[in-house]
């Protein structure tokens, strides 16, 4: 009987050959700079365009700053012309300000309306007060270590009822504006205060 032809490779030899081939492919791809690990997670991220993080855009940031400057310049011009004497917070809201901001700037104008200020003077005042308002807002917003954009009068009241949060808030105000702790405590004792009340108080009492 004729001898059966011997197979070229036994089954286990095929398995071994396939394993060696996979190792060679793996190291070959690595040598080409392809990272196989985490590829599936990368593809998942790419397949979800709605979940992509918007990259930082200097031009967008500059556009926002330009928009803020334009609004502040409009307010300064309006104040210099005396038109704001007839204005209400609702009128300022048409410029893009929220209700609290509008009340803050309305109060700012009323405090200085008889000073005979020029447009340039008003521009400096309005922009400096804007910085004060935003800093006070940030202090209250991040008083508990988080940033949830809640700076309502109710939230401010909750912060001032907490000894630790009050100490943290007043320490920041002392550091940033030079307002003595005693003055801050006295103002807080007068009762609930909205953000624009605190910003106006700080704006009046801050150290230049």
ZATOR-367943 format. One line per 5 residues: number of its first residue (from 1); their letters; for each residue x, y, z of C-alpha. Coordinates in nm, 4 decimals, decimal comma, m for minus. Example, Ala and Ser with C-alpha at 12.3 -4.5 7.8 and 13.67 -1.06 7.14 Angstrom:
residues 2
1) as) 1,2300/m0,4500/0,7800; 1,3670/m0,1060/0,7140
end
This chain:
residues 208
1) xxxxx) 0,0000/0,0000/0,0000; 0,1314/0,3354/m0,0999; 0,2483/0,5557/0,1828; 0,0122/0,8442/0,2485; 0,1478/1,1816/0,1632
6) xxxxx) 0,2564/1,3714/0,4781; 0,0764/1,7012/0,5426; 0,2918/2,0105/0,5086; 0,1990/2,1380/0,8567; 0,0248/1,9787/1,1482
11) xxxxx) m0,2733/2,1638/1,3114; m0,0715/2,2899/1,6085; 0,1930/2,4163/1,3678; m0,0721/2,6245/1,1874; m0,1808/2,7735/1,5213
16) xxxxx) 0,1788/2,8548/1,6072; 0,2335/3,0122/1,2663; m0,0801/3,2274/1,3045; 0,0361/3,3400/1,6503; 0,3780/3,4367/1,5145
21) xxxxx) 0,2112/3,6258/1,2291; m0,0057/3,8247/1,4708; 0,2973/3,9179/1,6805; 0,4814/4,0338/1,3701; 0,1818/4,2458/1,2629
26) xxxxx) 0,1498/4,3964/1,6104; 0,5145/4,5024/1,6352; 0,5123/4,6140/1,2737; 0,2226/4,8533/1,3397; 0,3898/4,9828/1,6522
31) xxxxx) 0,7040/5,0541/1,4524; 0,4894/5,2594/1,2151; 0,3536/5,4630/1,5057; 0,0069/5,3067/1,5201; m0,1196/5,2643/1,8762
36) xxxxx) m0,3514/4,9684/1,8929; m0,4374/5,0214/2,2589; m0,7250/5,2591/2,3117; m0,8155/5,2588/1,9432; m1,1699/5,1488/2,0216
41) xxxxx) m1,2201/5,4341/2,2667; m1,0797/5,6811/2,0129; m1,3230/5,5578/1,7494; m1,6116/5,5885/1,9947; m1,5174/5,9512/2,0595
46) xxxxx) m1,4877/6,0234/1,6863; m1,8242/5,8655/1,6199; m1,9935/6,1092/1,8591; m1,9446/6,4547/1,7063; m2,2041/6,6057/1,9399
51) xxxxx) m1,9905/6,5136/2,2395; m1,6676/6,6631/2,1112; m1,5156/6,9354/2,3197; m1,4866/7,2668/2,1383; m1,1171/7,3526/2,1130
56) xxxxx) m0,9986/7,6835/2,2539; m1,0337/7,9537/1,9944; m0,8405/8,2772/2,0528; m1,0462/8,4491/1,7845; m1,3742/8,3521/1,9556
61) xxxxx) m1,2406/8,4748/2,2886; m1,1365/8,8052/2,1337; m1,4798/8,8375/1,9729; m1,6464/8,7995/2,3122; m1,4182/9,0619/2,4631
66) xxxxx) m1,4900/9,2937/2,1745; m1,8632/9,2444/2,2242; m1,8350/9,3279/2,5953; m1,6302/9,6390/2,5186; m1,8905/9,7572/2,2705
71) xxxxx) m2,1714/9,7228/2,5251; m1,9698/9,8982/2,7978; m1,8840/10,1809/2,5577; m2,2526/10,2191/2,4729; m2,3381/10,2426/2,8425
76) xxxxx) m2,0612/10,4970/2,9012; m2,1832/10,7133/2,6124; m2,5395/10,6930/2,7369; m2,4376/10,7899/3,0895; m2,2265/11,0812/2,9644
81) xxxxx) m2,5231/11,2166/2,7697; m2,7462/11,1890/3,0741; m2,9943/10,9682/2,8928; m2,9738/10,7037/3,1644; m3,1550/10,9384/3,4053
86) xxxxx) m3,4678/10,8402/3,2142; m3,3681/10,4769/3,1783; m3,4908/10,1785/3,3706; m3,3132/9,8447/3,4184; m3,5337/9,7103/3,1389
91) xxxxx) m3,3771/9,9604/2,8990; m3,0261/9,8440/2,9869; m3,1318/9,4821/2,9419; m3,1876/9,5590/2,5740; m2,8095/9,5975/2,5477
96) xxxxx) m2,7653/9,2347/2,6526; m2,7370/9,2784/3,0313; m2,9366/9,0613/3,2692; m3,1684/9,2127/3,5312; m2,9102/9,2111/3,8095
101) xxxxx) m2,6401/9,3701/3,5929; m2,8851/9,6332/3,4718; m2,9704/9,7323/3,8279; m2,5999/9,7493/3,9135; m2,5242/9,9925/3,6282
106) xxxxx) m2,8404/10,1942/3,6949; m2,7235/10,2432/4,0540; m2,3726/10,3279/3,9326; m2,5074/10,6053/3,7105; m2,7306/10,7462/3,9834
111) xxxxx) m2,4380/10,7648/4,2256; m2,2239/10,9698/3,9892; m2,4717/11,1553/3,7735; m2,3936/11,5009/3,9158; m2,0172/11,4700/3,8759
116) xxxxx) m1,9945/11,6294/3,5303; m1,8026/11,3344/3,3901; m1,6857/11,3118/3,0306; m1,7321/11,0131/2,8015; m1,3746/10,9083/2,8743
121) xxxxx) m1,4372/10,9330/3,2512; m1,7529/10,7278/3,2214; m1,5761/10,4687/3,0066; m1,3095/10,4160/3,2740; m1,5698/10,4027/3,5513
126) xxxxx) m1,7988/10,1617/3,3698; m1,5170/9,9237/3,2729; m1,3640/9,9286/3,6217; m1,7042/9,8633/3,7769; m1,7622/9,5815/3,5291
131) xxxxx) m1,4427/9,4150/3,6535; m1,5582/9,4626/4,0141; m1,8995/9,3110/3,9430; m1,7528/9,0090/3,7666; m1,5007/8,9454/4,0465
136) xxxxx) m1,7667/8,9667/4,3177; m1,9841/8,7341/4,1130; m1,6974/8,4859/4,0804; m1,6259/8,4953/4,4550; m1,9838/8,4033/4,5436
141) xxxxx) m2,0138/8,1563/4,2565; m1,7081/7,9568/4,3676; m1,7471/8,0006/4,7428; m1,8151/7,6296/4,7976; m1,5400/7,5151/4,5626
146) xxxxx) m1,7707/7,4523/4,2693; m1,8820/7,6647/3,9782; m2,2521/7,6280/3,9059; m2,3322/7,9880/3,8014; m2,5860/8,0214/4,0823
151) xxxxx) m2,5463/8,3678/4,2317; m2,9091/8,4323/4,3143; m3,0020/8,6243/4,6292; m3,1156/8,2962/4,7836; m2,7786/8,1323/4,7105
156) xxxxx) m2,5871/8,4281/4,8530; m2,8020/8,4048/5,1660; m2,7135/8,0343/5,2015; m2,3430/8,1128/5,1698; m2,3604/8,3812/5,4381
161) xxxxx) m2,5411/8,1420/5,6742; m2,2465/7,9016/5,6561; m1,9564/8,0088/5,8779; m1,6887/7,8369/5,6709; m1,8201/7,9685/5,3392
166) xxxxx) m1,8605/8,3181/5,4832; m1,5003/8,3183/5,6070; m1,3793/8,2037/5,2672; m1,5885/8,4657/5,0860; m1,4890/8,7552/5,3102
171) xxxxx) m1,1221/8,6570/5,2986; m1,1300/8,6742/4,9191; m1,3039/9,0121/4,9262; m1,0499/9,1485/5,1734; m0,7664/9,0184/4,9592
176) xxxxx) m0,9023/9,1349/4,6230; m1,0580/9,4677/4,7221; m0,9037/9,5670/5,0558; m1,2452/9,6043/5,2229; m1,2065/9,5446/5,6003
181) xxxxx) m1,3727/9,2380/5,7456; m1,5747/9,4498/5,9905; m1,7365/9,6408/5,7029; m1,8243/9,3203/5,5213; m1,9816/9,1715/5,8328
186) xxxxx) m2,1784/9,4889/5,9024; m2,3158/9,4941/5,5493; m2,4105/9,1257/5,5678; m2,5947/9,1853/5,8962; m2,8379/9,4198/5,7221
191) xxxxx) m3,0169/9,1241/5,5700; m3,0495/8,9479/5,2366; m2,8623/9,1115/4,9531; m2,8624/9,0501/4,5809; m2,5433/9,0269/4,3799
196) xxxxx) m2,5788/9,3828/4,2490; m2,6070/9,5110/4,6095; m2,2820/9,3406/4,7053; m2,1081/9,4568/4,3878; m2,2215/9,8163/4,4526
201) xxxxx) m2,1071/9,7979/4,8148; m1,7649/9,6659/4,7128; m1,7388/9,9197/4,4301; m1,7984/10,2018/4,6795; m1,5628/10,0742/4,9476
206) xxx) m1,2773/9,9037/4,7624; m0,9236/10,0326/4,7986; m0,7775/10,1789/4,4789
end
